[in-house]
């Protein structure tokens, strides 16, 4: 039986890093090397969390985010085998319509999108029959593992998990993800 994986969007399927770093640098007038850290709000310079989220929302609404290299091909192939493509995101309700449009535009296969704003993604995944998950936040991956799921940390080169040391299973790119999924 094929395992059913779920996927995070930002930092896993959507390459948010470049767009957000440019926006933060322009707004805060600081060099922002890493908006996708374990705790992204530590490095905001003079931006507060609300200002950062506004920049993020603007990037989503303006369709400025692009898929990670390889994500489109792997997810289309994965869908052809499982007939399900499930995304669970912490994106809030303000950008869900734009998120749906972004997924439809880039992946062009039927999909399911579930919002988990300020909730535990693993609990939603359990109800959906998901057996595995890929996310770029260590605490989310750890939560999935603690709930008995197979889970992988998408550990991109720009991540700096300064305060988080673990031996979590990791994938570094969509080539690695293809090996896990297919």
Secondary structure, 3 states (H helix, E strand, C coil): CCCCEEECCECCCEECHHHHHHHHHHHHCCCCCCCCCCCHHHHCCCCCHHHHHHHHHHHHHCCCCEECCCHHHHHHHHHHHHCCCEEEECCCHHHHHHHHHHHHHHHCCCCEEEECCCCCHHHHHHHHCCCEEEECCHHHHHHHHHCCCEEEEECCCCCCCCCCCCCCCEECCHHHHHHHHC
